[in-house]
Amino acid sequence: MERKMKIKAELMTGDENVEDYVARESKINSNMMEDDCANNVIPIPNVMASILSKMIEWCKKHAQMKEDNNNNNNEEKEKELRSWDKEFVNLDTDTLYHLLIVANYFDI
Protein backbone atom coordinates (compact mmCIF):
# COMPACT_ATOMS: atom_id res chain seq x y z
CA MET A 1 0.00 0.00 0.00
CA GLU A 2 1.33 3.46 -0.94
CA ARG A 3 2.27 5.47 2.15
CA LYS A 4 4.58 8.13 0.78
CA MET A 5 2.12 10.87 -0.05
CA LYS A 6 1.11 13.28 2.70
CA ILE A 7 -2.16 15.19 2.71
CA LYS A 8 -2.40 18.52 4.50
CA ALA A 9 -5.65 19.09 6.34
CA GLU A 10 -6.31 22.81 6.71
CA LEU A 11 -8.00 23.50 10.03
CA MET A 12 -9.22 26.67 11.64
CA THR A 13 -6.50 26.16 14.28
CA GLY A 14 -3.64 25.23 11.93
CA ASP A 15 -2.59 22.43 9.61
CA GLU A 16 -2.23 18.70 10.17
CA ASN A 17 -0.34 16.33 7.88
CA VAL A 18 -2.05 13.02 7.20
CA GLU A 19 -0.73 10.05 5.27
CA ASP A 20 -2.50 9.22 2.03
CA TYR A 21 -3.69 5.78 3.11
CA VAL A 22 -5.24 7.28 6.27
CA ALA A 23 -7.03 10.10 4.42
CA ARG A 24 -8.53 7.51 2.05
CA GLU A 25 -10.53 6.01 4.93
CA SER A 26 -12.91 8.87 4.21
CA LYS A 27 -14.93 8.26 1.06
CA ILE A 28 -15.11 12.01 0.39
CA ASN A 29 -11.35 12.42 0.71
CA SER A 30 -10.75 9.34 -1.40
CA ASN A 31 -13.01 10.66 -4.17
CA MET A 32 -11.35 14.08 -4.04
CA MET A 33 -7.92 12.46 -4.31
CA GLU A 34 -8.94 10.15 -7.16
CA ASP A 35 -10.46 13.06 -9.09
CA ASP A 36 -7.29 15.09 -8.41
CA CYS A 37 -9.35 17.78 -6.65
CA ALA A 38 -7.41 17.73 -3.39
CA ASN A 39 -4.03 18.99 -4.67
CA ASN A 40 -2.61 17.45 -1.49
CA VAL A 41 -4.70 19.86 0.62
CA ILE A 42 -8.08 19.02 2.11
CA PRO A 43 -9.85 22.00 3.70
CA ILE A 44 -11.54 21.23 7.01
CA PRO A 45 -12.53 24.68 8.27
CA ASN A 46 -14.91 23.96 11.17
CA VAL A 47 -13.22 21.05 12.92
CA MET A 48 -11.33 21.35 16.17
CA ALA A 49 -7.81 19.92 16.10
CA SER A 50 -8.59 17.56 19.00
CA ILE A 51 -11.53 16.05 17.10
CA LEU A 52 -9.51 15.70 13.90
CA SER A 53 -6.76 14.02 15.88
CA LYS A 54 -9.23 11.43 17.19
CA MET A 55 -10.64 10.89 13.69
CA ILE A 56 -7.12 10.38 12.31
CA GLU A 57 -6.36 7.93 15.12
CA TRP A 58 -9.44 5.87 14.18
CA CYS A 59 -8.63 6.01 10.46
CA LYS A 60 -5.02 4.93 11.04
CA LYS A 61 -6.06 1.95 13.13
CA HIS A 62 -8.64 0.80 10.59
CA ALA A 63 -6.34 1.38 7.60
CA GLN A 64 -3.59 -0.64 9.27
CA MET A 65 -6.05 -3.40 10.09
CA LYS A 66 -7.24 -3.53 6.47
CA GLU A 67 -3.66 -3.91 5.34
CA ASP A 68 -3.02 -6.64 7.92
CA ASN A 69 -6.19 -8.46 6.85
CA ASN A 70 -5.07 -8.30 3.21
CA ASN A 71 -1.87 -10.03 4.25
CA ASN A 72 -3.44 -12.36 6.78
CA ASN A 73 -7.15 -13.02 7.29
CA ASN A 74 -7.27 -13.39 11.03
CA GLU A 75 -10.33 -13.51 13.29
CA GLU A 76 -8.16 -12.66 16.29
CA LYS A 77 -7.20 -9.32 14.70
CA GLU A 78 -10.85 -8.56 14.02
CA LYS A 79 -11.69 -9.22 17.67
CA GLU A 80 -8.81 -6.96 18.67
CA LEU A 81 -10.16 -4.20 16.43
CA ARG A 82 -13.69 -4.52 17.86
CA SER A 83 -12.23 -4.29 21.36
CA TRP A 84 -10.16 -1.26 20.34
CA ASP A 85 -13.24 0.40 18.80
CA LYS A 86 -15.24 -0.23 21.96
CA GLU A 87 -12.60 1.47 24.07
CA PHE A 88 -12.10 4.24 21.51
CA VAL A 89 -15.71 5.44 21.78
CA ASN A 90 -15.51 5.55 25.56
CA LEU A 91 -15.44 9.37 25.41
CA ASP A 92 -17.32 12.20 27.00
CA THR A 93 -20.61 13.02 25.28
CA ASP A 94 -19.43 16.32 23.79
CA THR A 95 -16.34 14.77 22.15
CA LEU A 96 -18.31 11.79 20.89
CA TYR A 97 -20.95 14.12 19.42
CA HIS A 98 -18.37 16.19 17.51
CA LEU A 99 -16.57 13.05 16.37
CA LEU A 100 -19.80 11.60 14.99
CA ILE A 101 -20.58 14.85 13.14
CA VAL A 102 -17.14 14.84 11.51
CA ALA A 103 -17.28 11.12 10.69
CA ASN A 104 -20.70 11.59 9.13
CA TYR A 105 -19.53 14.59 7.09
CA PHE A 106 -16.48 12.70 5.78
CA ASP A 107 -18.46 9.50 5.20
CA ILE A 108 -16.25 7.34 7.39
Sequence and secondary structure as in RCSB ss.txt:
>XXXX:A:sequence
MERKMKIKAELMTGDENVEDYVARESKINSNMMEDDCANNVIPIPNVMASILSKMIEWCKKHAQMKEDNNNNNNE
EKEKELRSWDKEFVNLDTDTLYHLLIVANYFDI
>XXXX:A:secstr
     EEEEEETTEEEEEEHHHHTTSHHHHHHHHTT STTEEEETT  HHHHHHHHHHHHHHHHHHHHHHH   H
HHHHHHHHHHHHHT   HHHHHHHHHHHHHTT 
